[in-house]
Amino acid sequence: MVEIDRSISFDGRDIRLTVGLLAPQAGGSVLMQSGDTAVLVTATRSAAREGIDFLPLTVDYEERLYSVGRIPGGFLRREGRPPEKAILTSRLIDRPLRPLFPQWLRDDLQIVATTLSMDELVPPDVLAVTGASLAVLLAKIPFDGPMAAVRVGLVGDDFIINPTYAEIEAGDLDLVVAGSPAGVIMVEAGANQLPEQDIIEAIDFGYEAVQDLIQAQRNLIAELGIETVYEEPPAEVEPTLVEFIRDRAQAPVKQILSQFDLDKNNRDAALDAVKEEIVAAIAELPEEDPIQVAATTNSKAVGNIFKDLTKKLMRRQIVEDGVRVDGRKLDEVRPVSCRVDVLPKRVHGSGLFNRGLTQVLSACTLGTPGDAQNLSDDLQQDLEKRYIHHYNFPPFSVGETKPLRAPGRREIGHGALAERALIPVLPPKNEFPYVIRVVSEVLSSNGSTSMGSVCGSTLALMDAGVPIIKPVSGAAMGLIKEGDEVRVLTDIQGIEDFLGDMDFKVAGTDSGITALQMDMKIPGLPLEIIEQAIKQALPARLHILEKMLQAIDTPRTEMSPFAPRLLTIKIDPEMIGMLIGPGGKTIKGITEETGAKIDIEDDGTVTISAIDESKAKRARNIVQGMTRKLNEGDVYAGKVTRIIPIGAFVEFLPGKEGMIHISQLADYRVGRVEDEVAVGDEVIVKVRELDSKGRINLTRLGIHPDQAAAAREAATTNQ
């Protein structure tokens, strides 16, 4: 293939597309560059495997540490398992790509995006999304594209396309918009309580930029002489089998879907019973009957036809009658109930959120600064997380059995979404230095467990005494689109997600949106429908929030007695080495003596933690004493720790000693030190001299009675 370079500019920031240079044996490959960030994206197609009845699409995002000039750690000195950010980026590429492949396609497809170079300005993820679309087109895979993505930031009052890391951090919005010629196909956002209208304008702003990238791909494909691939779908299932199933299933399925008093389990059981009757009826037909032959040839045909029929009838009921399978109106939320303090206080905070048959239990744990998650193994160095949210989805939550494994991409993605929704309302580190971990256990699932996790996390945080700025709630919006008829659904349940066209999750406070995530099963939506969904989500969020506030309306003022107590002080950074001691000896000694944990930051911030607050105070006093700047003439109350022939050593601050020379013990001649003081005696001393070697010389002479009284009072207070 001929090498071709093309560039497109957004506000002076170029995106460069290069084809024909790298990976010639891949089905299609493109090098996406912006600044010093370069991502190679490839698309490869293999023949379909026997028995596959879904699209086996695999999307992988790979990070190479050479891209930032680093050598991996560890014995092997090579990259290991992908970090969480790489998994989330893989999902970001997959979600707008998957709906654009034809539903009949069963070939193995693999998209691999590899970061070859990365600078501190340009995030590679949106480059990889756009590159995936172009790679698929170059591979001549059937695809309803092109598709492209941009990031939108908000700095001040201005939207900007593809902001830098610094601009994302400083701004109030981090929005990724992906679109196709048919409309917006994916939205992912974190926002600082932005009003709905601002979010809508940002999506519109981003989609306009997406159009330029779509046109650039079209131009490049045309220049290469590659035509859009139109392949004939495989032959339809035997029409007589479709008619046989429809004639026997349509009436009972329609009746089941209109029985609004049926819950999910009973509805599913009733539908399964209808399908089993059809299977039994087919089995009674002669072996040479075309219906029997078609059902035997394709073992999944009956199930697929029955599913399609159920889907059509459910969607028709919503579009024509405006009624959902549980009898709700289109904008109605399922019954909501909330509880807090459901677990013993060994768990620092807990919240139980129920919405319909969806149930999420969230548990909050408060930790010390040393518990922060270190992300320095990622491509960004010196990065840590103080708020961590984990999402678990056990098989019993949907009444199934399967082996328990490590969290999958879905669990990681849902956890990240709920985490993003809460970050804008967390207190700053200088006001609440705790590291916070929330784990959301999905105990029952029937739609929108990720938004259930947002609500459960809010309850758990408030129950744990975390002073969040405002509580956050969330709702998932759905869509049924039949031709020109469109219906937006509030608070979708499982069947509406499974058989619907959209899953649009919206989270926020009563002041604005904090997180968005929209996924489509159709090639795209116009902005006006997205606007309707965002606005329709607001009353749902506020309704759910009202139910949450009935359980707990403000964060608790007292934390669990089993949560660590944190005390924070500031020391001179030059004293950090002295406080740590050689090989950590000094700080280990303080920890062993007091039972408290001590974390020290480079700026001199010292955080002391212990379950028993008195232990934390004792450790704080020792640290303060060791790092306090002494002045000649300061007066302290101390205790004699040891005696030598020429004087006595006195600990006058926790961890800090000085010596009283024998000549400074009294205003008369002292023959023996033991005649004046003994080990364990409490004495009032004054700092006489700080010599060049750092030694502290004390005296008992020249101390005013008022100074002595103040020293005794200070010592009593600090005990």
N, C-alpha and C positions, 0 to 999 in steps of 0.2 A: 504493500500500500504506500502511496505517496505521502510524504510527511507534510502536514498542513498545520499552521499556527493561526489561531484567530483570537482576538481580544475583544472584551466588552467592558465599558467603564461605568462605574457608579460613583458619582461625586469624587472623581479623580482616583478612585481605587479600581485597578484593572483586574479582571479575571481572564486568564489565558487558557485556551483549550488547545491541546496539542494531540494530534492523532498520527498514527503511522510511525512513531518513534520507538515505543516500548511494547514489550509482550506481543510479538507478532503471531504466536500460535494460539493466543486466546481468541475466543470468538469475536470479541470486540474489546478495545482498550483505549483509554484516553488519559492523558496527564493533565490534571487541573492544577493551576498555579495562581496564587495571589500573594504579592509580596514575596517572602522567602518560604512560604508554605506551599508544598507540592504534594498532591495525592494522586497515586496511580489507581485507576478503577478499571476492573476487567469484568466482562460478562461471558460466561461459557454455557453452552447447551449440550446436553447428552440425551440419548434416546430414552424414551419412556420405559419404565420398569413394569413388569407384569403385575397386574392386580392393583395398581395405584389409581385411586379415584379422587385425588386432590392434586393441587399444584405443588410439587416438591421444590420449593424455592428456598435456597440457603443464602443468607447475606452475612458476610463477615467483614469486620473492620479491624485492621491490624495496625499496631503502633510499633515503630522501630526506634529504639533509643539513639541510634546513630543520627536520626533526624534532628536531634538537638545536641549532637556532639557528645553523647554520654555512652559509657560502657556499662552494661547491666551488672548488678551485684550478684552475690552468691557464687558458689563453686563453679557452676557451669558457664557463667558469664554470657548467658543468652536469655532472651525474653522468655518468660514463663506464661502462666495462664493469663488471659486478658483481664485487665482491670475493669472495674465497674463502668468507667467512662467509655471504654471501648464497646462494652455490651450495649450501653444506651445508644451509642452512635450507630451500631448495627441495626438496632430497632428503628432509629430515626431514618435510616436509608430504606429499610424494608417497608415501613408503613405507607408511604406514598407510592411506592413502586408496585406493590402486590395488586391493588385494585385495577391496574391498567393492563394486566395480562388477561387474555380471554379465558372465560370460565372453563372451557373444554380442554385447555392446555394441560398436559400431564407429563411433559418432558422435564428431566432434571435440569434445574437452572441454578447457577451459582454466581453470585456477585461478590467480588473481593475488592475492598478498598484498602490500600496500603499507604500510610503516611511516610513519604520518603524524605521530606524536609519540613521543618516547622519553625516558625519564628514566634516571637512573643506578642505579635500583633493580630495575626489572622487565625481564627479557629478553622480547623480543617473539615468539620462535620458537614456544613452546608455545601462545601465544594464536592464532597463525596456523594451527596444526594444527587446533585445535578450531573456529576460524572457518571453515576449509575445509569441514568436515563440515556445518556449519549452512548455509553458502552453497549447497552441493550440494542439500541438502534443500529450501531455498527455491526453487531453480531447477527443482525437480520432475524431477530426473534419476534414473533407476533406481539405487538405492543401498541396500546392506544395512547401513545405519547406524542411528542416529547413531554417531559416533566422536568421541573426545576424547583430549586428552593433558595431562599435568601433569609438572612437574619435581619430583624428590625430592632433597633435600639431607640431609646428615648433619652436624650440628653437635654436637660432644660425643657423647652417647649418644642423641640425639633426632633422629628423622626430621622434616623439615619440608617442606610443600608449597610449590612455587613460591618457592624462596629468592631473595634478592637476589644481585646480582653479588658483593658483599662476602662474603655467606654461602657462596656457591659456592666462592670463592677460599680461604676459611678452613676449609672443611669437607673431609671425606675422600671425598665422593661427589657426582657430578653425573650424575643418572639421569633420563632422559625415558622415561615409560611412556605408551603409547597403547593404548586398548582400545575394543572394541565390545561390544554386548550378549552376543556369543558368547564373549568372553574377551580376553586380552591379544593384541594384534596387532603391536606393535612395541616394541622396547626399544633404547635407545641410552645407553651409560654410560661414564664414566671414573671410576676408583676408585683409592684409595691402598692397594692390596694388601689389600682387604677379604675376609674369609672368605666362602665360598659361602653360608652360612646368612644372613649379614647382607644380602647382595644379594637373596636370595629374599624376605626380610622386607620389604625396601625396595620390591620390585616389587609385593608384595601391598598394602603401604601406599598406593602410588601408584594401583593399580587401584581401590581403594575410593573414592578421590577422583574418579577418572574416572567412576565411576557417577553421582555427583552432577551432573557436567557433561552426561552423556548424558541424564539425566532432565530437566535444564533445557532442553535442546534439544527433547525430546519435548513438554514443556509449551508451549514457545513455538510450535512447529509446530501443535499442537492448537488453541491460542488463535487462530492465524491461519486456521484451517480448512483447512490444507493436509493432504491425505491422502497416505499413502505410495504411491509410484508403482509399479505392477506392469504392466509392458509385456510383451506376448507376444514371446518370442524368434522370430527368423526361422525359416522352415520348415526342417526337417531335410533333410540331403542324401538323395538318392534311396536308400531302404532296400536296394534290390537291389545298388547299388554298394558299400554298406557290407558286405553279406553276401558279395559277390564277393571283396572284398579280404580279409575275415576268413577265408574258407574257404581261400584260397591262402597267406595270410601267417602264420596263427596257429602252425602247427606249426614252420615254419623259424625264425620269430622266437623262439619259445620255446626251440628248440634252441640258437640263437646266444647267447641270454641265459644259458643254463646251461653254456656252454663257458667255464669260468673261466680257462683259460689264454690266452684272447684278450686282447690289450691294447686300448686305446681305438681306435687307428687301424684295427686289423684288425676289431674289432667293428663300427665304423662302416662300414667297407668291405663287410662281409658283409651288414649291414642294407640298405645302399644297393643291393646286388646283388639282394636279394629284392624291393625296391621297383621296381627297373628291370624285373624279370621280370613283375611285375604290370602295369606300364605297357605293356609289350610285348603282354601277353595282352589287355588292353583294346583296344589298337590293332588287333588282329586281328578284333575283333567287327564285325558289320555296322554301318554308320553309323546306321541307324534303331534299333538296339538301345538300350533305356533306359539301360543301363550306359554305353555309349559316349556317349550324349547327355549324361548327367549329368557324366561326366568331362570332356567337351569344353566344356560350359557353364561349369563352374567349374574353372579350370585348377589351382587349389590344393586341390581336394577330395581327390584321391588322397593327396597328401602329408599333409594334415591327418588323414585317416582312419588312415593308416599310423602316424602319430605317436601318435594316441590308443590304437591297439592296442598299440604298443610300451610305452607308459606303463602301461596296465593290466596287461600281462603282467609287466613288471618289478616293479611294486608288489605283484602277487599273489605272486610268487616270494619277496619279502621278508616279506610278512605270513604266508603259509602255510608256507614252508619255512625262514624265518629265515636265508636265504642271499642275498648280494648278487651283482651281476653279475660281480665279480672273485673270487668265492669266499670273501670275508671274512665273519667273524661280524659281528653288528650293532655290537659295541663294539670292533672291531679297527681299529688304525691301519695305514695302508699302510707299506711299508718306508721308513725315514728314513735319510738320510746327510747329513753336514755337513762342510764344509771351511772353513778360514780362510786368509788370506794367499794368496789365489788370484790377486791382481793385484800388479804391482810396487809398491814402497813409495812411488812417486810418488803413488799412491792411498794415503791415510793408513791406511786399514783396509778390509778386504773380507771378505765371508762368502758362501758358496754353500750354499743350503739346498735339499735334494731330499726330496720326499715323494711317492712314486709317480711319476707323470708330471709332477707340478708341480715346477718349478725356478725359484728366485728368486736372483739375484745382487744383493747389497747392497753399496754402496760408501759409506764414511764419509769426510767431509772436515772437518778442524778449521780454524776461522777465528778471526779476532780480534773483539773486541766491536763494532767498526764494521761487521762483516758481518751483524749481527742484522737480521732482517726487520722493517722499520718498518710497522706497521699503523695509523699515525695517520690514514690516509685513510679508515679505516673510521669507523663512528659512535662508536667509543670512541677517544678521543685518547690520545696518549702510551703506546701499547701496542706492544710489540715481542716477537718470538719469538727465543729463543736456540737452540731445537731445531726443525729443519725436516726433515720427511720428505716425499719426493716418490716417487710410484709411477708407473711407466711400463708400458704394456701394448701392445707392438707386435703387429701382425697375425700375424707369423710364429710367435708363441707358441702359436697354435692352428692353424697350418698354412694360413693364409689370406693373401690379398693385398688390400690396400686402401690408399688414400693416407694418408700420415702427416699428422696434423693436431695442433693444440694439444690439451693434455689435456682430456678431456671430464669430465662430472659424475661418472661412475663412477670415473675415475682420481683425481680430487680427493677423492672420498669415501673410497676405499680408503686413499689416502695419509694422510688425516686420522685414520682409525681406527688405523692402525699407529703414527702419531705419538702419539696419545692413550695407547696401550698402554705406550709407553716412558717418557713424561714422569715418572711417579711414581718411577722408579728412577734418574733422572739425578742427578749430583752437584750441589749448590747452586753458585751463581755464585761465592761467595766462596772455594770450595774448588777450583773448576775453571772459570776465567773464559772458556773457549773457547766460541765459537758453533759448533754442530754441525749439519751437514747430512748426511742419509743419503738416498741414491737407491736405490730397489729396482727392478731391471730384471727383469720377468717374462720369462723365456726360454722357458718351456714352461708351459702352463696345462691342468690337468685338475682343477679344483676348489680352492677356498680359497687363492687366491694372496694375499689380504690377510693371512691368518694366516701364510703362508709369508714375507711381507714382515716381519712381526713377528719371526719367528725369524731371518731373514737379517740384519735390522737389529741384533739383539742380538749376533750373531756379529761383524758389522763393527765395532760400537762397542767390543767387547772387544779385537778385533784392533788397533784404533787406539789403545788404551791409555786409553779413557775409563773412569774408575773408577765404573761403575754399581753401585748398591747390591746388586742381584740380577739374574740373567738372567731374561728373559721369553720364554715360549713361548705358542703359541696353537693352537687346534683349532676346526674348524667342525663343528657338529652339524646333522643333518638330521632329517626327519620324514616318515613315511608314515602317513597316516590314512585308513582305509577303514571307514566306518561307525563302530562303537565300537572297532574294532581300531586300536591305535596302536603304531608301532614307532619308537623313537629311534635314529638312526644316528650313529656316531662317524666323524669324518673323511670327510665326503662328497666324492665325486668329481663330475666334471662332469655325468654323466647323472643322478645322484641329486639334484643341485641343480636341473637343468633340468626333471626330471619329478617332483620331490618337492614337499613342502608347506612346508618351512621351511629357512631358512639362518640358523643361530644361531652366531655367532662369539664365542668366549670366549678371552681372553688374560689371562695373569697369571704370577706367580712361584710358587715352592713355598709361599709364605706367604699368597697370596690373589690376588684378581682385580684387574686394572688396567683392563680395557676389555671392554665387551660391545656386540654389535650383533645384533639379531634382526629378521628380516624374514619375513613370512608370505605364502602364496598362498591361504590359506583365511581365513574371517572372524574367527578368533580361537582361542585355546587356553586351557584352564583352567590355573590356577597349578600344579597338581600335575604336569602334563606339562612345564612350564617348569622346575620344580624338578628333575625327573628328568634333563632335558637338561643343566642346570648341573652337577649332581653327576656325571653320566656323563662330562662333559668333563674332570673333574679327573684321573683316571688317564691319560687320553690326553695331557693337557698335561705331566704328570710324565714319561711315557714319552718324549715328544719332547724334553723338557728334558734327560733323561739322555743321549740321543744327541748333543745339542748340546754338553754338557759334556765328551763324549769328544773333541771337536775342540778345545775351549779351555775350561778350567774357571775361569780367573780373568782379569781384564783384564791386558793386558801392562803391565809396569812401565816400559817404554821406548817412546816414540813414534817414528814414522817420522822419519828424518833430514830429510825434506822437509816435515814439519809445522812450523808456526811455533812459536817458543819465546816464551812470554809471561812477562813480569815485571810485577808489579803493585806500585805504591807509592801512598801517600796523601799528598796535599799540602793545605795550607790552601786552602779554596775561594776565599779572597780573592786568592790568587796565580794563579788560573786565567788571568785576563786578561793578567797579566805573562808567563806561560808561552806563551800563544798569540801575543802580540805584535800590533802594529797590522797589520790585514789578514792575520793568520796568519803574519807574517814570521818570528817567532822559531821557532815550531814547525816551519815549513817548512825553516828553516835546519838545525835539529837532524836532521830527516829526511834532508835532502840530505847532511849530513856523515856520518851513521852508516849510512844505508840501512835504518833501522828505522821501523816504523809506530807512531804514537802516538795513542791514543784517550783522551779526557778526559771524565769524567762530571761532572755538576753537583755531586756531593758531594765532589769532589776526588780521586776514584779515577783514577789514571793507569795505563793498561795499555800496555806497550811490547812490540812483537812484531817478530821477525825470524827467518828460517830459520837464520842464523848466530847462535848464542847470544852470541858475543863482541860482535856489533854491538848486540844488545839491551842488554847490560850497559853498553856505552859510552853509549848513549842514556839509560839509567837514571841513570848517574852524572852526566850533564849536567843532567838534570831535577832530580835531588836537589841538585846544586850550586846551580842557579838558584833553587830554592825553599827551600833550607835557611835556617832562622832563625839569623842570626849573633848572637853575643854578644861584647861587648868582652872581650879577653883570650884569645879562641880562637887557637890556633896551627895553621898549615897549612904544608905544603910546596907551593911554587908555582913558576911559570916566568915569567921576564921576557918580556913580549910586545912592549913598545915603550918608548922613552925620550924624554923631553922635558927641556928645560933645568932644570926645577924638580923632577924626580923620575922614577920608573920605574913603569910599570904591570905588575902581576903577576896572572896567572890562577892563583888559589889553589884554586879549585874549578871543575869543568867548567862553562863558560859564565858564570863569575862573576869579575870583575876588581876590583882595588883599586889605589890608588896609594900608593907609598912616597915621601914628601916627601924632598928631598935631605938635610934635617936629620935624617932618621930612618934614613939608610942605614948610619951607623956612629957609634960613640961619640966620634968626633973630627970636626973640620971637614973636609967634603968639598968640593973645589973644583969638580970636574966629575963629573956622574953616571956618565959613561963610565969614570971612573977606578975605580969600585967594581963596577959590573955591566954586562953586555952582554946584548943580546937573545938569549934561549935559555938563559940561566943558570938553574939551579935554586937557589932561595933558600928559607929558612925565614922566615915572616913571622907577625906577630901582629896581630890586629884591634885597632887603637888607638882608632878612633872611627867611629861611624855618624852622619853629620850629618843635619840636617833635610831635606836634599834627596835622601836615600837614597844618597849617595856613601859609599864605604868607604875609610877611611884606614888604611894599614898602617904597621907599623914592624918594624925588625930588632933593636930594642933590648929588653933586659929579658927575653930568652927563656931559660928554664932548659934545660940540655942534655937532661934527660929529656923535656921537652916537644918538643924538636926531634926526638929519636929516635922518639917516638910519632907525630909528624906524618909523618916519612919512611915509617914502616911503614904508616900509613893510606893514604898516597898510592900505595904499591906495591900494596896490596891492592885498591884501587879502579880500578887501571889495566885 
